[in-house]
Amino acid sequence: MKNSVIDCFGDMCPIPIIKIENKLKTAKSGEEFMVVTDHACTLESIKDKYSKKNIIVKIDEVMNGVWEVYFKTS
C-alpha cells in the first residue's frame, strides 16, 4: 500500500493538527503517512501533541523552511 501524503503547505495551526487527527481516526495499525508543512509552529504542535502517544513521528527538514513529518501508527 502506498503511503499517503497530507499537504499542509500554507496551513497555519490548528489546521495541520486537524488534518492529522482526521487521518489518525481512520488509520490502521502500522499505517504510515507523511505531512508536508512550511510552518515551524506546526512542528511544535506535533511534538507537543504526539510525543507521549503510541505513534512514531520522524521530522525531516528537506529544504530550508520545508518539513516532511512521517507518522507510523502502532
TARAKA-V950597 format. One line per field, one symbol per residue. phi: phi as a letter, one per 30 degrees, with the letter a starting at -180 (. if undefined). psi: psi as a letter, one per 20 degrees, with the letter a starting at -180 (. if undefined). burial: b if it has 24 or more other ideal C-beta (glycine too) atoms within 12 Angstrom, else e. A space follows every 50 residues. Layout:
phi = ???
psi = ???
burial = ???
This chain:
phi = .ddcbcdceidceceedddddddddcddeidcabccbbbdddddddeddc dccdbdbbcbddaeibbccccbdb
psi = ppqqpookpipqpjghhgggghghhiprpiqqrqppqkohhhgggggghj hjrlpppppoohrojpqpopqpq.
burial = eeeeebebeeeeeeebbebbeebbeeeeeeebbbbbbbbeebbebbeeeb eeeebebebeeeeeeebbbbbeee
